[in-house]
Amino acid sequence: MPRSRAACCDMTITLHGYWRSTASYRVRIALGLKGLTYGQVTHDLRTGAQRASAFLNFSPQGLVPALAIDGDHVTQSLAIMEWLEERWPEPALLPAKSYDRAIVRSMAQLVACDIHPLNNLRVLSALRANVHASEATIQAWIAHWIETGFAALEQLVDRHGRAFTFGDHPSLADCCLIPQIYSARRFSVDLSMFPKLVDIAARANQIDAFRLAAPDQQPDADSAPI
């Protein structure tokens, strides 16, 4: 088996994350697609471990993921993936043409900036605690924002996608899409209206970089609810 790039360069890469965090899941996919070996440090979001002072010194927002490479570290999943893309440009997760790169970034941001933040743990916790939303209301909230975003993404994939969200090769957009599909299924969102996205997810999950990045494949995975 060929050595990973990180091993060949004697480089230490550490991902600070949580197994069920979809933002951490994105970064795991990107690391896998780049063929990079990395270690993981778990911050259990259920217990508030991400708010520990030691981690806040590292990640001031107290959010995962954060990626450390030989003493340098970056937070925010999109920034981390762009950092990986610049340091290890092959295999490319962004197309060669500037317009095409913009399209891929727009699809990635549609998921990472417009769908996911409205459905992550701190927002759902605030809905429960501050406005006393029922679980049925929470479920409707989650489904609404996923369905709204996926409806737009399905159209973009119809214009620009083939085997994957853009063309025939995985991109940053797929790194964002597959974890959001996982989240949608976890919350029992009906995906029948988005056949192109579902087909891409099925295709992606045949690739080791996607399959091995899945939450249930992580060393800290368990079945307890979040």
C-alpha positions in Angstrom: 0.0 0.0 0.0 1.4 3.4 -0.9 2.3 5.7 1.9 0.1 8.7 2.5 1.3 12.2 1.6 1.3 13.2 5.3 3.5 10.2 6.2 5.9 10.8 3.3 6.4 14.4 4.5 6.7 13.5 8.2 3.8 15.9 8.8 1.4 15.8 11.7 -2.2 16.5 10.9 -4.8 16.6 13.7 -8.5 17.1 13.3 -10.4 18.4 16.3 -14.0 17.3 15.8 -16.9 15.1 16.8 -18.2 12.0 15.1 -21.7 13.3 14.3 -20.7 16.9 13.5 -21.5 17.3 9.8 -18.9 20.1 9.5 -16.2 17.7 10.8 -17.6 15.1 8.4 -16.9 17.5 5.5 -13.3 17.8 6.5 -12.8 14.1 7.0 -14.0 13.6 3.4 -11.6 16.2 2.0 -8.7 14.7 4.0 -9.6 11.3 2.6 -9.9 12.5 -1.0 -6.5 14.2 -0.6 -5.0 10.9 0.7 -3.9 12.5 3.9 -3.3 10.6 7.2 -4.5 12.4 10.3 -5.2 11.9 13.9 -8.4 12.9 15.7 -9.2 14.6 18.9 -12.8 14.3 20.0 -14.8 17.1 21.7 -18.1 15.7 22.8 -20.8 18.3 21.9 -23.3 16.6 24.2 -21.2 17.4 27.3 -20.1 20.9 26.2 -16.5 19.8 25.8 -16.0 22.2 23.0 -16.5 25.1 25.5 -13.5 24.0 27.7 -11.0 26.7 28.1 -8.2 24.8 26.5 -10.2 24.3 23.3 -11.4 27.9 23.4 -7.8 29.1 23.3 -7.5 26.9 20.1 -10.9 27.7 18.6 -12.3 30.9 20.0 -15.9 30.1 18.9 -15.9 26.8 20.7 -17.0 25.1 17.5 -15.7 22.0 15.6 -13.9 21.3 13.4 -10.5 22.8 13.8 -7.5 21.4 11.9 -3.9 21.6 13.1 -0.9 21.0 10.8 2.5 21.1 12.4 1.6 23.9 14.8 -0.6 25.9 12.5 -4.4 25.6 12.9 -7.5 26.8 11.1 -11.2 26.7 12.1 -14.3 26.7 9.9 -14.8 23.7 7.5 -14.8 25.7 4.3 -11.6 27.5 5.2 -10.0 24.3 6.2 -10.9 22.6 2.9 -9.6 25.5 0.9 -6.4 25.4 3.0 -6.0 21.7 2.1 -6.7 22.5 -1.5 -3.9 25.1 -1.6 -1.4 22.9 0.2 -2.2 19.7 -1.7 -3.8 20.7 -5.0 -4.1 17.2 -6.4 -6.5 15.6 -6.6 -8.3 18.9 -7.2 -11.5 19.6 -5.3 -12.0 22.8 -7.3 -12.2 23.0 -11.1 -9.5 24.7 -13.2 -11.7 27.6 -14.6 -12.5 30.5 -12.3 -16.2 30.5 -13.2 -16.4 26.8 -12.5 -14.7 27.3 -9.2 -17.2 29.9 -8.3 -20.1 27.6 -9.1 -18.6 24.8 -6.9 -18.1 27.3 -4.0 -21.6 28.6 -4.4 -23.0 25.0 -4.0 -20.7 24.3 -1.1 -21.8 27.5 0.6 -25.5 26.8 0.0 -25.1 23.8 2.2 -22.5 25.1 4.7 -23.9 28.6 5.1 -27.6 28.4 4.4 -28.8 24.9 5.4 -26.5 23.6 8.1 -26.3 26.6 10.5 -30.1 26.6 10.9 -30.1 23.0 12.0 -27.0 22.6 14.1 -27.1 21.7 17.8 -26.8 25.2 19.3 -29.7 26.5 17.2 -31.9 23.6 18.0 -31.0 23.9 21.6 -31.9 27.6 21.6 -35.3 26.8 20.0 -36.0 24.4 22.7 -34.8 26.5 25.6 -35.6 30.0 24.6 -38.9 29.7 22.6 -40.0 26.4 24.1 -40.5 24.8 20.7 -42.0 21.3 20.7 -40.2 18.4 19.1 -42.8 18.5 16.2 -42.0 22.2 15.6 -38.3 21.4 15.7 -38.8 18.6 13.2 -40.8 20.9 10.9 -38.1 23.6 11.2 -35.3 21.1 10.2 -37.2 19.8 7.3 -38.2 23.2 6.0 -34.6 24.5 5.8 -33.2 21.3 4.3 -35.9 21.0 1.7 -35.6 24.7 0.8 -31.8 24.5 0.3 -31.9 21.1 -1.4 -34.5 22.4 -3.9 -32.1 25.0 -5.1 -29.1 22.7 -5.0 -31.1 20.1 -7.1 -31.5 22.8 -9.8 -27.8 23.7 -9.7 -26.8 20.1 -10.1 -29.2 19.7 -13.0 -27.3 22.5 -14.7 -23.7 21.7 -13.7 -23.6 18.1 -12.4 -23.0 14.7 -13.9 -21.7 11.9 -11.7 -21.2 14.5 -8.9 -22.5 17.9 -8.1 -20.2 19.5 -10.6 -19.0 17.3 -13.5 -17.7 13.8 -13.0 -15.3 14.2 -10.1 -15.9 14.9 -6.4 -15.5 18.5 -5.4 -15.9 20.7 -2.3 -19.6 20.8 -3.0 -19.8 17.0 -2.6 -17.8 17.2 0.7 -20.6 19.4 1.9 -23.5 17.6 0.3 -22.9 14.1 1.6 -22.9 15.0 5.3 -26.1 17.1 4.8 -27.8 14.1 3.2 -26.7 12.1 6.3 -28.2 14.7 8.5 -31.4 14.8 6.5 -31.9 11.1 6.8 -31.1 11.2 10.5 -33.9 13.6 11.0 -36.3 11.6 8.7 -36.5 14.3 6.0 -38.2 13.1 2.8 -35.6 13.2 0.0 -37.8 11.8 -2.7 -38.0 15.3 -4.3 -34.2 15.4 -4.8 -33.3 12.4 -6.9 -30.1 13.9 -8.3 -28.8 14.6 -4.9 -29.7 11.1 -3.6 -28.0 9.5 -6.7 -24.8 11.5 -6.0 -24.8 10.4 -2.4 -25.2 6.8 -3.4 -22.3 7.1 -5.8 -20.1 9.0 -3.4 -20.6 6.4 -0.7 -19.0 3.8 -2.9 -15.7 5.7 -2.6 -13.5 5.0 0.4 -12.8 8.6 1.1 -16.6 9.2 1.6 -17.4 5.8 3.2 -14.6 5.9 5.8 -15.5 9.5 6.7 -19.0 8.5 7.7 -20.0 9.1 11.3 -20.5 5.5 12.2 -16.9 4.7 11.0 -15.3 7.1 13.5 -13.5 5.9 16.6 -15.6 8.0 18.9 -18.9 6.9 17.4 -21.7 5.7 19.6 -25.5 5.4 19.6 -26.4 7.9 22.3 -28.6 10.7 21.1 -27.3 14.2 20.7 
